Amino acid sequence: MAQEDVFKKVVSHCKEYGFVFPSSDIYDGLGAVYDYGQNGVEMKNNIKQYWWQSMVLMHENIVGIDSAIFMHPTIWKASGHVDAFNDPLIDNRDSKKRYRADVLIEEQIAKYEEKIEKEVAKARKRFGEAFDEAKYRETSPKVAEEQAKRDALHERYSKAMNAMDLDELRQIILDEQIVCPISGTRNWTEVRQFNLMFKTEMGSTADGASTIYLRPETAQGIFVNYLNVQKTGRMKIPFGIAQIGKAFRNEIVARQFIFRMREFEQMEMQFFIKPGTELDWFDKWRKTRMAWHQNLGFGAENYRFHDHEKLAHYANAATDIEFKMPFGFKEVEGIHSRTNFDLSQHEKFSGKSIKYFDPELNESYTPYVIETSIGVDRMFLSVICHSYQEEQLENGETRVVLRLPAALAPVKLAVMPLTKKDGLPEKAREIIDDLKFHFNCQYDEKDSIGKRYRRQDAIGTPYCVTVDHQSLEDNTVTIRFRDTMEQERVNINELLGIIEDKVSITSLLKKLK
Ligand code: GAP
């Protein structure tokens, strides 16, 4: 199946099975805003748990907070977001559509890369087993030609972005003959900067309302609580503060479902360190975070680092962890060495000293920071895209199955009475009443057992249990495993032991090195 088709199927599957709905659906939705349904919220909570526990439970020097979304407006002046949190935008005069100039150029770079991959795929088909891919990539004139075009464009684009040269960005779009996908024309306006923060007002106008912002990142809530946490928790450097919460950005190119949203959730951790040690800590957190992702078992080949060439205004090193989505490798998490930029700025703007007295060095300094920042929604998207599979069964039927890591699955166990009578529903409910304290169970008695299995496969339930007449006699049930579809007869008293450990977040954490 083509990757675009997989993505379309995932999007409609998410709606059909209660994972993700368009926001305000009965009013035809609201652009780039989504709601999580009954299964989506469970899976999202599991992802958050996995992250939170790996940070806060597994590190005795990391603690959590939950700061407010509304913050003093000067914070955003201090952080640089009022002046520098911009996207370069360009309009097409014919379609009246607005685009991010950087995204148009990045898509053009991706087109050259696709052409190279197509050439390689064609050659692979032509030469079969004897194909030496590395040699072909080195020697093919066609590949060399496309690679040269790609590299030249990439270099020009990087320079323009680093200098934020808006005229040059426009010139690149014209020189590359990039057309508007709607009108098909090259009738482009100038490129302008557009600030991504949402504004609102606090207080009534009579009292003198002040403009405040919906936070575009959760990190600033951590920075402005640094002193509170350090003092009340008697924290010693190095230490970290973790937070999960909503963030808001007025994204202009909001596409690809929950990949780029206007309201989304972040899981961020700021790790406060001694100046001069930042590159060692950056390297450590880079490795730690990649291990956290790969621990889900999706295959190392589906991840890569992308080191930033253009650094954000606060960073002296930065990398992204990218995951192979159906629409290509995309950023899921950023790891940034933010220097002491944020704390120094808040010292300056608030007039309060944010120094740390280091008892070992007998000196005070403004701590440096390594940040790990991951989007919950992007993580959710990567998990569901990777897990979605359509399988051809021996009887000719197709089964749609979400091969979710069991610890992330919304429902862990479905309990199904074979029929709705003879005391089987009561027996099934007894099992649930016992196990529901340990993990999420679902009772299902409607339709044939085959249909019920399909429904549970479609939401990724790792275990199903069928209660039949024999269960009433000998207290045994049939347990069916999602991935292999194998079935086993077991005693009801064994269920907890078989299931609990495999579906727990603890099982994932224990696998982390
Ligand atoms: N505090 C640093 C920061 O916010 P970022 O790279 O802008 O850095 C971090 O964002 C992560 O937040 C991204 O890697 C991504 O997973 C998520 N994210 C950012 N913008 C998003 C959006 N519009 N929709 C969904 N997730 C987004």
Residues whose N, C-alpha, C, O or C-beta is under 5 A from the ligand:
A	BS01	GAP	P216 E217 A219 R249 E251 I258 F259 R260 M261 F264 Q266 E331 V332 E333 G334 S373 I374 G375 D377 R378
